[in-house]
């Protein structure tokens, strides 16, 4: 199967063990349209469609559009980290608040044995 967005969606859906109907329901998109995207009949879906599918599959929009970049230096987020960041964002925490929390945790670790 060629490496395009439709094939990536198809592969990710099957990895989760979901039927076409299940993903369409979870993403709130039309099953027929999703099928057309997976089969590359519709090769230019809207960003709203891509966002819904990425959210349902719990992957980044980038990974749907371009595939996952190779993790040569270990710096890319695994799925659990990605979901945690999504959860933080959904909870309404700001980037500044998140950064302050990280800074506090670093400070706490540095001063743990003092």
N, CA, C and O atoms as a MOPAC input file, in Angstrom:
PM7 MOZYME 1SCF
protein

 N      0.85100 1    -1.18600 1     0.00000 1
 C      0.00000 1     0.00000 1     0.00000 1
 C      0.89000 1     1.24100 1     0.00000 1
 O      1.84600 1     1.30500 1     0.77200 1
 N      0.59600 1     2.22600 1    -0.84800 1
 C      1.42000 1     3.43200 1    -0.88800 1
 C      1.33300 1     4.19300 1     0.43900 1
 O      0.35800 1     4.07300 1     1.18000 1
 N      2.36800 1     4.97100 1     0.71500 1
 C      2.39100 1     5.74800 1     1.94700 1
 C      1.76900 1     7.11700 1     1.68600 1
 O      2.45100 1     8.05800 1     1.27900 1
 N      0.47900 1     7.20900 1     1.92600 1
 C     -0.22400 1     8.47300 1     1.82600 1
 C     -1.13200 1     8.60300 1     3.04400 1
 O     -1.22400 1     7.67800 1     3.85100 1
 N     -1.79300 1     9.72700 1     3.18000 1
 C     -2.60200 1     9.95600 1     4.36600 1
 C     -3.67400 1     8.88200 1     4.51900 1
 O     -3.90800 1     8.39800 1     5.62600 1
 N     -4.31500 1     8.51100 1     3.44000 1
 C     -5.35200 1     7.48900 1     3.51700 1
 C     -4.82100 1     6.16100 1     4.03000 1
 O     -5.45600 1     5.50900 1     4.85800 1
 N     -3.66300 1     5.76500 1     3.53900 1
 C     -3.08100 1     4.49400 1     3.99500 1
 C     -2.63900 1     4.58400 1     5.45000 1
 O     -2.71700 1     3.59900 1     6.18300 1
 N     -2.17300 1     5.76300 1     5.87600 1
 C     -1.78300 1     5.92700 1     7.28100 1
 C     -3.01000 1     5.84100 1     8.18800 1
 O     -2.95700 1     5.20000 1     9.23700 1
 N     -4.11100 1     6.47800 1     7.79500 1
 C     -5.34500 1     6.39900 1     8.57900 1
 C     -5.80100 1     4.94400 1     8.65600 1
 O     -6.15900 1     4.45300 1     9.72700 1
 N     -5.78500 1     4.26800 1     7.52700 1
 C     -6.19300 1     2.86100 1     7.46300 1
 C     -5.35300 1     2.00400 1     8.40800 1
 O     -5.89300 1     1.20200 1     9.17000 1
 N     -4.03900 1     2.17300 1     8.35600 1
 C     -3.13300 1     1.39100 1     9.19900 1
 C     -3.37600 1     1.67500 1    10.67300 1
 O     -3.44800 1     0.74700 1    11.47800 1
 N     -3.50400 1     2.95400 1    11.03600 1
 C     -3.73300 1     3.32000 1    12.43000 1
 C     -5.06600 1     2.79000 1    12.93900 1
 O     -5.17000 1     2.34700 1    14.08300 1
 N     -6.07100 1     2.83500 1    12.09600 1
 C     -7.39400 1     2.31600 1    12.47100 1
 C     -7.30700 1     0.81900 1    12.75100 1
 O     -7.83700 1     0.33600 1    13.75200 1
 N     -6.63800 1     0.08900 1    11.86300 1
 C     -6.51000 1    -1.36400 1    12.04600 1
 C     -5.66300 1    -1.70000 1    13.27100 1
 O     -5.93800 1    -2.68100 1    13.96200 1
 N     -4.63400 1    -0.89400 1    13.54800 1
 C     -3.80600 1    -1.11300 1    14.73900 1
 C     -4.63400 1    -1.02000 1    16.01000 1
 O     -4.35400 1    -1.70400 1    16.99400 1
 N     -5.65900 1    -0.16500 1    15.98300 1
 C     -6.54000 1    -0.03000 1    17.14400 1
 C     -7.64200 1    -1.09200 1    17.14200 1
 O     -8.39300 1    -1.21900 1    18.10900 1
 N     -7.73100 1    -1.84400 1    16.05900 1
 C     -8.75700 1    -2.88200 1    15.95900 1
 C    -10.14800 1    -2.32900 1    15.70000 1
 O    -11.14600 1    -2.96700 1    16.03300 1
 N    -10.21600 1    -1.13800 1    15.10300 1
 C    -11.49700 1    -0.49000 1    14.85600 1
 C    -11.96800 1    -0.74500 1    13.43300 1
 O    -11.17300 1    -0.83000 1    12.49700 1
 N    -13.27000 1    -0.86200 1    13.29900 1
 C    -13.87400 1    -0.92100 1    11.97100 1
 C    -13.96100 1     0.49600 1    11.41200 1
 O    -13.75500 1     1.47700 1    12.12700 1
 N    -14.26500 1     0.58000 1    10.14000 1
 C    -14.47400 1     1.87800 1     9.50000 1
 C    -15.58800 1     2.63800 1    10.22200 1
 O    -15.46900 1     3.83700 1    10.47600 1
 N    -16.66700 1     1.92900 1    10.54900 1
 C    -17.80400 1     2.55300 1    11.24100 1
 C    -17.40300 1     3.08900 1    12.61000 1
 O    -17.82600 1     4.17600 1    13.00200 1
 N    -16.57900 1     2.32100 1    13.34300 1
 C    -16.16600 1     2.76000 1    14.67400 1
 C    -15.35400 1     4.05100 1    14.61100 1
 O    -15.59500 1     4.97500 1    15.38800 1
 N    -14.39800 1     4.11900 1    13.69300 1
 C    -13.60600 1     5.34500 1    13.57500 1
 C    -14.48200 1     6.50600 1    13.11900 1
 O    -14.36100 1     7.61400 1    13.64100 1
 N    -15.35400 1     6.26700 1    12.16100 1
 C    -16.24800 1     7.32800 1    11.68900 1
 C    -17.10400 1     7.85900 1    12.84200 1
 O    -17.30200 1     9.06800 1    12.95600 1
 N    -17.61200 1     6.96400 1    13.69700 1
 C    -18.42200 1     7.38400 1    14.84400 1
 C    -17.59300 1     8.17200 1    15.85900 1
 O    -18.02500 1     9.21700 1    16.34500 1
 N    -16.39700 1     7.66000 1    16.17600 1
 C    -15.53400 1     8.32300 1    17.16400 1
 C    -15.10300 1     9.71100 1    16.68700 1
 O    -14.96300 1    10.63400 1    17.49000 1
 N    -14.89400 1     9.85200 1    15.37500 1
 C    -14.43200 1    11.12800 1    14.82200 1
 C    -15.59100 1    12.02100 1    14.38500 1
 O    -15.39100 1    13.18700 1    14.04500 1
 N    -16.79200 1    11.47100 1    14.39800 1
 C    -17.98200 1    12.21400 1    13.95900 1
 C    -17.82900 1    12.69500 1    12.51000 1
 O    -18.02600 1    13.86800 1    12.19100 1
 N    -17.46600 1    11.73000 1    11.64400 1
 C    -17.36100 1    11.99900 1    10.20800 1
 C    -18.18000 1    10.94100 1     9.46800 1
 O    -18.52500 1     9.90300 1    10.03400 1
 N    -18.48000 1    11.20800 1     8.22300 1
 C    -19.25000 1    10.26800 1     7.41800 1
 C    -18.40000 1     9.04500 1     7.07000 1
 O    -17.25900 1     9.17000 1     6.62800 1
 N    -18.97300 1     7.87700 1     7.27800 1
 C    -18.26800 1     6.62200 1     6.99100 1
 C    -17.86200 1     6.54900 1     5.51800 1
 O    -16.75200 1     6.12000 1     5.20100 1
 N    -18.75000 1     6.96400 1     4.62300 1
 C    -18.44400 1     6.89300 1     3.19200 1
 C    -17.27700 1     7.81900 1     2.83400 1
 O    -16.42500 1     7.46400 1     2.01900 1
 N    -17.24400 1     8.99700 1     3.44000 1
 C    -16.15400 1     9.93400 1     3.16800 1
 C    -14.83200 1     9.38500 1     3.71400 1
 O    -13.80000 1     9.46200 1     3.04700 1
 N    -14.87100 1     8.83200 1     4.92900 1
 C    -13.69300 1     8.22100 1     5.51800 1
 C    -13.17500 1     7.08900 1     4.62500 1
 O    -11.97000 1     6.96600 1     4.40400 1
 N    -14.07700 1     6.27900 1     4.12500 1
 C    -13.69200 1     5.19300 1     3.22800 1
 C    -13.00800 1     5.73500 1     1.97900 1
 O    -12.00000 1     5.19100 1     1.52900 1
 N    -13.55800 1     6.80400 1     1.42700 1
 C    -12.95800 1     7.41700 1     0.23100 1
 C    -11.55900 1     7.97500 1     0.51800 1
 O    -10.67800 1     7.90800 1    -0.33800 1
 N    -11.35500 1     8.52700 1     1.72700 1
 C    -10.03800 1     9.03900 1     2.09400 1
 C     -9.06200 1     7.88100 1     2.24700 1
 O     -7.94000 1     7.93400 1     1.74300 1
 N     -9.49500 1     6.83900 1     2.94300 1
 C     -8.60500 1     5.67900 1     3.14200 1
 C     -8.19800 1     5.05000 1     1.81200 1
 O     -7.06600 1     4.58900 1     1.66700 1
 N     -9.10200 1     5.02700 1     0.85300 1
 C     -8.80400 1     4.42000 1    -0.45200 1
 C     -8.17300 1     5.42200 1    -1.42000 1
 O     -7.93700 1     5.10200 1    -2.58500 1
 N     -7.90300 1     6.63400 1    -0.93400 1
 C     -7.27600 1     7.69900 1    -1.71100 1
 C     -8.12300 1     8.15200 1    -2.90300 1
 O     -7.60300 1     8.69400 1    -3.87800 1
 N     -9.42500 1     7.92500 1    -2.80900 1
 C    -10.34500 1     8.47100 1    -3.80700 1
 C    -10.52000 1     9.96500 1    -3.53300 1
 O    -10.57600 1    10.78300 1    -4.45200 1
 N    -10.60400 1    10.29400 1    -2.24900 1
 C    -10.63000 1    11.69300 1    -1.81000 1
 C     -9.25800 1    11.95600 1    -1.20300 1
 O     -8.97000 1    11.49200 1    -0.10000 1
 N     -8.41400 1    12.69100 1    -1.91000 1
 C     -7.03200 1    12.86700 1    -1.45300 1
 C     -6.75000 1    14.24700 1    -0.87000 1
 O     -5.60600 1    14.55500 1    -0.53500 1
 N     -7.78500 1    15.08200 1    -0.74400 1
 C     -7.57400 1    16.42700 1    -0.22400 1
 C     -8.66300 1    16.79000 1     0.79300 1
 O     -9.43600 1    17.72000 1     0.56600 1
 N     -8.72500 1    16.05200 1     1.92400 1
 C     -9.77200 1    16.34900 1     2.91400 1
 C     -9.50700 1    17.66900 1     3.63600 1
 O     -8.38700 1    18.18000 1     3.64000 1
 N    -10.54600 1    18.19900 1     4.23700 1
 C    -10.43200 1    19.47900 1     4.95500 1
 C     -9.60400 1    19.29800 1     6.22000 1
 O     -9.43900 1    18.18500 1     6.72000 1
 N     -9.09100 1    20.40600 1     6.72400 1
 C     -8.31700 1    20.37100 1     7.96000 1
 C     -9.21300 1    19.94900 1     9.12400 1
 O     -8.73900 1    19.31300 1    10.06500 1
 N    -10.49500 1    20.29100 1     9.07300 1
 C    -11.42100 1    19.88400 1    10.12800 1
 C    -11.54800 1    18.35800 1    10.16800 1
 O    -11.56500 1    17.76000 1    11.24300 1
 N    -11.63700 1    17.73800 1     8.99800 1
 C    -11.70200 1    16.28600 1     8.91700 1
 C    -10.41900 1    15.68000 1     9.49100 1
 O    -10.47300 1    14.74700 1    10.29200 1
 N     -9.28400 1    16.20700 1     9.08500 1
 C     -7.99300 1    15.68700 1     9.54300 1
 C     -7.86700 1    15.83400 1    11.05800 1
 O     -7.38700 1    14.92100 1    11.73100 1
 N     -8.29800 1    16.98200 1    11.60000 1
 C     -8.25100 1    17.19300 1    13.04500 1
 C     -9.11000 1    16.17900 1    13.78200 1
 O     -8.69200 1    15.63700 1    14.80600 1
 N    -10.30300 1    15.91900 1    13.27200 1
 C    -11.21000 1    14.96700 1    13.91400 1
 C    -10.63000 1    13.55400 1    13.90300 1
 O    -10.70600 1    12.83600 1    14.90000 1
 N    -10.05600 1    13.16500 1    12.77900 1
 C     -9.47600 1    11.82900 1    12.66100 1
 C     -8.24900 1    11.70800 1    13.56600 1
 O     -8.08700 1    10.70400 1    14.25900 1
 N     -7.39000 1    12.72200 1    13.56300 1
 C     -6.19300 1    12.69000 1    14.41100 1
 C     -6.57900 1    12.59800 1    15.88100 1
 O     -5.97200 1    11.84300 1    16.64100 1
 N     -7.57700 1    13.35800 1    16.27500 1
 C     -8.03100 1    13.33800 1    17.66400 1
 C     -8.57900 1    11.95800 1    18.02700 1
 O     -8.24800 1    11.41600 1    19.08100 1
 N     -9.40500 1    11.39500 1    17.16700 1
 C     -9.98600 1    10.07000 1    17.43900 1
 C     -8.90800 1     8.99600 1    17.52800 1
 O     -8.98200 1     8.09800 1    18.36700 1
 N     -7.91200 1     9.09500 1    16.66400 1
 C     -6.83600 1     8.09700 1    16.65100 1
 C     -5.74900 1     8.40200 1    17.67900 1
 O     -4.85100 1     7.58700 1    17.89500 1
 N     -5.82700 1     9.57100 1    18.31200 1
 C     -4.85400 1    10.03300 1    19.30100 1
 C     -3.44200 1    10.09200 1    18.71400 1
 O     -2.48000 1     9.58100 1    19.28800 1
 N     -3.35800 1    10.73400 1    17.55100 1
 C     -2.07700 1    10.96900 1    16.89200 1
 C     -2.02200 1    12.43600 1    16.48700 1
 O     -3.04100 1    13.12800 1    16.50600 1
 N     -0.85800 1    12.90100 1    16.12800 1
 C     -0.71600 1    14.28800 1    15.69700 1
 C     -1.21700 1    14.44500 1    14.26000 1
 O     -1.22600 1    13.49300 1    13.47900 1
 N     -1.62500 1    15.65000 1    13.93900 1
 C     -2.01700 1    15.96400 1    12.56600 1
 C     -0.82000 1    15.74200 1    11.64500 1
 O     -0.97100 1    15.24500 1    10.53000 1
 N      0.36600 1    16.11400 1    12.11700 1
 C      1.58600 1    15.92800 1    11.33600 1
 C      1.77100 1    14.46300 1    10.94500 1
 O      2.13800 1    14.16700 1     9.80800 1
 N      1.52100 1    13.55400 1    11.87400 1
 C      1.72600 1    12.14100 1    11.56200 1
 C      0.73600 1    11.64500 1    10.51500 1
 O      1.06500 1    10.76300 1     9.72200 1
 N     -0.48100 1    12.20700 1    10.50500 1
 C     -1.43500 1    11.82100 1     9.45800 1
 C     -1.02000 1    12.37500 1     8.10300 1
 O     -1.11100 1    11.68900 1     7.08500 1
 N     -0.56600 1    13.61500 1     8.10100 1
 C     -0.20600 1    14.25000 1     6.83600 1
 C      1.09100 1    13.71600 1     6.25000 1
 O      1.18300 1    13.48600 1     5.04400 1
 N      2.09500 1    13.51700 1     7.10300 1
 C      3.43100 1    13.22000 1     6.59300 1
 C      4.01900 1    11.90300 1     7.08100 1
 O      5.08500 1    11.49500 1     6.62000 1
 N      3.34700 1    11.24100 1     8.00000 1
 C      3.92600 1    10.05000 1     8.60500 1
 C      4.82200 1    10.46200 1     9.74400 1
 O      5.19600 1    11.62900 1     9.85600 1
 N      5.16300 1     9.53500 1    10.57000 1
 C      6.04200 1     9.82300 1    11.70600 1
 C      7.47300 1     9.96200 1    11.22900 1
 O      7.96000 1     9.11300 1    10.48200 1
 N      8.15100 1    11.01100 1    11.64600 1
 C      9.56700 1    11.12900 1    11.29600 1
 C     10.34900 1    10.05100 1    12.02800 1
 O      9.93500 1     9.61700 1    13.10400 1
 N     11.45700 1     9.61400 1    11.47600 1
 C     12.24700 1     8.61100 1    12.17600 1
 C     12.74100 1     9.14400 1    13.50800 1
 O     13.14900 1    10.30100 1    13.61400 1
 N     12.70100 1     8.29900 1    14.51700 1
 C     13.11300 1     8.69200 1    15.86900 1
 C     14.57800 1     8.33300 1    16.06000 1
 O     14.90900 1     7.38200 1    16.76800 1
 N     15.44600 1     9.09900 1    15.42600 1
 C     16.86700 1     8.76500 1    15.46100 1
 C     17.54000 1     9.21900 1    16.74200 1
 O     18.55000 1     8.64500 1    17.15000 1
 N     16.98700 1    10.25000 1    17.38600 1
 C     17.63400 1    10.73500 1    18.60400 1
 C     16.78700 1    10.52400 1    19.85000 1
 O     17.14000 1    11.00000 1    20.93000 1
 N     15.66000 1     9.80800 1    19.70700 1
 C     14.81100 1     9.52500 1    20.85200 1
 C     14.01400 1    10.71600 1    21.33200 1
 O     13.49500 1    10.69400 1    22.44800 1
 N     13.90000 1    11.76400 1    20.51700 1
 C     13.25900 1    12.99200 1    20.97800 1
 C     11.76900 1    13.06700 1    20.68700 1
 O     11.09700 1    13.94300 1    21.23100 1
 N     11.22400 1    12.19200 1    19.85800 1
 C      9.80100 1    12.30200 1    19.55000 1
 C      8.96200 1    11.72300 1    20.67700 1
 O      9.40500 1    10.83300 1    21.40300 1
 N      7.75000 1    12.23600 1    20.81600 1
 C      6.86000 1    11.80100 1    21.87400 1
 C      6.27300 1    10.43900 1    21.55500 1
 O      5.83600 1    10.18800 1    20.43100 1
 N      6.26400 1     9.55700 1    22.55300 1
 C      5.53300 1     8.31700 1    22.34900 1
 C      4.05100 1     8.61200 1    22.58000 1
 O      3.69800 1     9.71300 1    23.00300 1
 N      3.20800 1     7.66300 1    22.31400 1
 C      1.76700 1     7.87700 1    22.38900 1
 C      1.28500 1     8.32600 1    23.74900 1
 O      0.40800 1     9.18500 1    23.83700 1
 N      1.84300 1     7.75900 1    24.82300 1
 C      1.40400 1     8.12400 1    26.16300 1
 C      1.73600 1     9.56900 1    26.49100 1
 O      0.90300 1    10.28100 1    27.05200 1
 N      2.95500 1    10.02000 1    26.14500 1
 C      3.32600 1    11.41100 1    26.37400 1
 C      2.43700 1    12.34100 1    25.55900 1
 O      1.99000 1    13.38100 1    26.04400 1
 N      2.18900 1    11.95200 1    24.32100 1
 C      1.34300 1    12.77200 1    23.45700 1
 C     -0.05000 1    12.92600 1    24.07000 1
 O     -0.60000 1    14.02700 1    24.07800 1
 N     -0.62700 1    11.83200 1    24.58400 1
 C     -1.95800 1    11.88600 1    25.20900 1
 C     -1.93800 1    12.74600 1    26.47000 1
 O     -2.89700 1    13.46700 1    26.74500 1
 N     -0.84000 1    12.67200 1    27.24200 1
 C     -0.74100 1    13.51200 1    28.43700 1
 C     -0.70900 1    14.99100 1    28.08100 1
 O     -1.34900 1    15.80700 1    28.74400 1
 N      0.02600 1    15.33300 1    27.04900 1
 C      0.07500 1    16.72700 1    26.60300 1
 C     -1.29900 1    17.16200 1    26.10200 1
 O     -1.74500 1    18.27000 1    26.39800 1
 N     -1.97000 1    16.29700 1    25.34700 1
 C     -3.31700 1    16.61500 1    24.87700 1
 C     -4.26300 1    16.83200 1    26.05700 1
 O     -5.08100 1    17.75200 1    26.04500 1
 N     -4.14600 1    15.97900 1    27.07600 1
 C     -4.99100 1    16.10900 1    28.25900 1
 C     -4.73500 1    17.43000 1    28.98000 1
 O     -5.67100 1    18.09700 1    29.42200 1
 N     -3.46500 1    17.80200 1    29.09400 1
 C     -3.12700 1    19.08000 1    29.72700 1
 C     -3.73600 1    20.23700 1    28.93800 1
 O     -4.29800 1    21.16800 1    29.51500 1
 N     -3.61900 1    20.16500 1    27.62100 1
 C     -4.18100 1    21.22700 1    26.77700 1
 C     -5.70200 1    21.28000 1    26.92400 1
 O     -6.27800 1    22.36100 1    27.03800 1
 N     -6.34800 1    20.11900 1    26.92200 1
 C     -7.80700 1    20.06400 1    27.02400 1
 C     -8.29500 1    20.56600 1    28.38400 1
 O     -9.41600 1    21.06200 1    28.49600 1
 N     -7.45300 1    20.43800 1    29.42200 1
 C     -7.85800 1    20.87700 1    30.75900 1
 C     -7.82900 1    22.38900 1    30.90100 1
 O     -8.33100 1    22.94000 1    31.88100 1
 N     -7.23900 1    23.05900 1    29.91500 1
 C     -7.20500 1    24.51200 1    29.94200 1
 C     -5.92700 1    25.09600 1    30.50200 1
 O     -5.81700 1    26.31300 1    30.64800 1
 N     -4.95900 1    24.25100 1    30.82000 1
 C     -3.68900 1    24.75700 1    31.33900 1
 C     -2.96900 1    25.52300 1    30.22300 1
 O     -2.93100 1    25.08300 1    29.07400 1
 N     -2.41100 1    26.65100 1    30.57900 1
 C     -1.70100 1    27.45100 1    29.58000 1
 C     -0.26600 1    26.94900 1    29.44100 1
 O      0.23000 1    26.21200 1    30.29300 1
 N      0.37900 1    27.35000 1    28.37700 1
 C      1.78800 1    26.98900 1    28.18300 1
 C      2.63400 1    27.55100 1    29.31700 1
 O      3.54900 1    26.88800 1    29.80600 1
 N      2.33000 1    28.75500 1    29.72800 1
 C      3.07800 1    29.39400 1    30.81800 1
 C      2.91900 1    28.58900 1    32.10800 1
 O      3.90200 1    28.32800 1    32.80200 1
 N      1.68000 1    28.19300 1    32.43200 1
 C      1.44200 1    27.40900 1    33.64600 1
 C      2.14900 1    26.05500 1    33.58800 1
 O      2.69900 1    25.58600 1    34.58400 1
 N      2.12700 1    25.44100 1    32.41900 1
 C      2.79200 1    24.15000 1    32.25100 1
 C      4.30000 1    24.30700 1    32.43700 1
 O      4.93500 1    23.48300 1    33.09500 1
 N      4.87000 1    25.35900 1    31.86100 1
 C      6.30300 1    25.63400 1    31.99200 1
 C      6.66300 1    25.91200 1    33.44800 1
 O      7.70000 1    25.45300 1    33.92600 1
 N      5.81000 1    26.66500 1    34.16500 1
 C      6.05400 1    26.93900 1    35.58100 1
 C      6.04500 1    25.64800 1    36.39400 1
 O      6.86200 1    25.47300 1    37.29700 1
 N      5.13000 1    24.75400 1    36.07500 1
 C      5.07700 1    23.46200 1    36.75700 1
 C      6.36300 1    22.67900 1    36.51500 1
 O      6.93200 1    22.11700 1    37.45100 1
 N      6.82100 1    22.63900 1    35.27700 1
 C      8.06400 1    21.92800 1    34.96400 1
 C      9.25400 1    22.55300 1    35.69000 1
 O     10.10200 1    21.84500 1    36.23300 1
 N      9.30700 1    23.88100 1    35.69300 1
 C     10.40100 1    24.56800 1    36.38600 1
 C     10.38600 1    24.24600 1    37.87700 1
 O     11.43700 1    24.03000 1    38.48100 1
 N      9.19900 1    24.21400 1    38.46400 1
 C      9.08000 1    23.88100 1    39.88100 1
 C      9.56400 1    22.45400 1    40.14100 1
 O     10.28400 1    22.20700 1    41.10800 1
 N      9.16900 1    21.52100 1    39.28000 1
 C      9.59300 1    20.12400 1    39.45100 1
 C     11.11100 1    19.99800 1    39.34800 1
 O     11.72300 1    19.25100 1    40.11200 1
 N     11.72300 1    20.72000 1    38.41200 1
 C     13.18700 1    20.70500 1    38.28300 1
 C     13.83500 1    21.26600 1    39.55100 1
 O     14.78900 1    20.69400 1    40.07800 1
 N     13.30800 1    22.38600 1    40.02900 1
 C     13.83900 1    22.99900 1    41.23800 1
 C     13.71900 1    22.03800 1    42.41300 1
 O     14.66100 1    21.88700 1    43.19200 1
 N     12.58400 1    21.39900 1    42.54200 1
 C     12.33900 1    20.45800 1    43.63700 1
 C     13.33600 1    19.29500 1    43.60200 1
 O     13.85800 1    18.88600 1    44.63900 1
 N     13.59400 1    18.77100 1    42.40400 1
 C     14.55200 1    17.66400 1    42.28000 1
 C     15.96400 1    18.12000 1    42.61400 1
 O     16.72800 1    17.37900 1    43.23200 1
 N     16.31500 1    19.33800 1    42.20700 1
 C     17.65200 1    19.85400 1    42.47400 1
 C     17.88700 1    20.07300 1    43.98600 1
 O     19.01300 1    19.95000 1    44.46800 1
 N     16.81900 1    20.39400 1    44.71500 1
 C     16.93600 1    20.71300 1    46.13500 1
 C     16.43700 1    19.57800 1    47.02800 1
 O     16.23600 1    19.77100 1    48.22700 1
 N     16.24400 1    18.44000 1    46.46600 1
 C     15.69000 1    17.29200 1    47.20200 1
 C     16.56600 1    16.86900 1    48.38000 1
 O     16.04500 1    16.62000 1    49.46700 1
 N     17.85600 1    16.78200 1    48.19500 1
 C     18.75400 1    16.27100 1    49.22400 1
 C     19.37600 1    17.36600 1    50.06700 1
 O     20.28200 1    17.08000 1    50.85000 1
 N     18.94100 1    18.57500 1    49.94500 1
 C     19.54600 1    19.67300 1    50.70800 1
 C     18.80600 1    19.92500 1    51.98900 1
 O     19.18100 1    20.81500 1    52.75300 1

